[in-house]
């Protein structure tokens, strides 16, 4: 949507502030999710019954993290290249006439398209598990009791 607003329009500055805030929020939430994922026990991997699809699932989950963090890094780099902190937060200067002149703009764009494709794949896979395999995968992903890895070790009866 921001591409449709001319860089001379004051609404563009507000839109870029919101874009930056939304991107920052997503990175913070992904970091929090990563910490929870690493520090807590989780159920065994779900299987589609196909080694190829299971490998795609494993890879796509990791790529979501990589792409989100790369998107944030490219956005921050682009903002610094374009001098956006002064414009957005201090009110000094003006937006550049065109963001595409900055080397990080195409990178930010390509990563956004890769993320969209990966999110679409994720949604299709969730629907596949729900309606084709009917394996209850979405129920497993819902909020529930999570145990730290230490608690799980304490609860294991075979622990000596």
Number of C-alpha atoms within 10 A of each C-alpha: 6 13 9 7 13 13 17 12 10 12 13 19 21 13 15 15 17 12 14 17 12 12 18 15 12 15 18 13 12 16 15 12 13 12 11 15 13 12 14 14 17 17 8 6 10 14 15 16 9 9 10 10 13 15 12 12 19 13 11 16 13 10 15 17 17 12 16 20 18 16 22 18 15 20 21 19 17 21 20 13 16 20 16 22 16 15 16 20 10 9 11 12 12 16 20 15 10 12 17 12 12 15 13 20 19 15 15 19 15 12 17 16 11 16 19 12 12 17 15 12 15 16 12 12 16 16 15 15 18 15 11 10 14 11 15 13 17 12 10 12 10 8 7 8 8 15 15 16 14 11 12 13 14 12 11 9 7 7 7 6
